[in-house]
Amino acid sequence: SDIVAASLLGGLVVVGRSNKTRKIIVQKLNWPSEWKTLVVVPNYVLSTKRARAILPRTIAREDAIHNVQKVSLLLSAVMNKDEEAMQEALIDRLHEPYRLQLCPELGDVRKLLSDLQVLGNTLSGAGSSNMVTDTQRHKANVLEALKDWAALQGQPCAVLDLPVAAKGLRVSYE
């Protein structure tokens, strides 16, 4: 339902189930137009089943608190177009540390980006792709660095410049 809602609405979409009914609650936030998204797509597919199997059965309270705070910060950062808050918001403790062994490109890309001006880098869903969030003013440099890095990989990765759709799916009758 979260993927469908995002496709239909565009922007940043938050989805949750109602506690009282079977209803799905959907909220849309407008993605800042000056924030850009680049996606690094490795040359392999990672099954969701395998990506889920590597996660621990229990998590530390501190990690749960950390991620709740980061999600709240992410939503506030998008609403307020706050770049500093966005840089802090994209730090995960619940799945990325475990999935790094399945998606080593994430760690490699993070090392590459450590000297560049980006807002963040996260796994896209369960992986294997990862998304780099950047600003328009730094996008060209980051895109060039990612493409240069990708070309040097044993199995080259694709680097896609994919804007966040503001409006989502539209049906056109012509």
Steps between C-alpha positions, in 0.01 A plus 500: 500500500788743565645450152161537335420817697834659410450417133151645498571814700865591440711688752588338832214275607449361850264204538362328809212274596220626720480341845120512489414391146657331201553845352840612373600851606703686237681831539693678225778751551635708215859409425723810477551575131867589558572157652602241243518122514756279331469122512792256484378168359743208539510229237316241714161450657456454874186315600288660771485161671880484528523865608245438775662176614823676592329732748516413871182373665526761775643851508648712774274766652764764423491408130119517491506842670772617263297405192175651627688826559657484153165439327353798685801707399465385137138614482586834660799546270286447190222728627746777591749440215771474765819357350684459829210307653478282188867407530437376853169330418635242257701300753345159565569241770224247433582348163792658316776380736387141440433533129841654427640148459236431233534844339867596531455780247322702768816516710715567194276784385495649850881506505502664157246762609665581834695787341213624285206718597198268517191489718518127550526149364264214585402158379204517269250269668676179598780555245694437283460849355586800709384858473709812533313815598668821393434863418479644152812710561719191567326243281732524196814431707338213689358345184839514328676341800239222518523426128882490515484263798234280337707459183789358705296226668554136399135485401414859413214662685244725336470852636159651438392859539140449613301804611233465766167534324301790641163379375519124464306292250285680246273342241484673166232436241610604155 
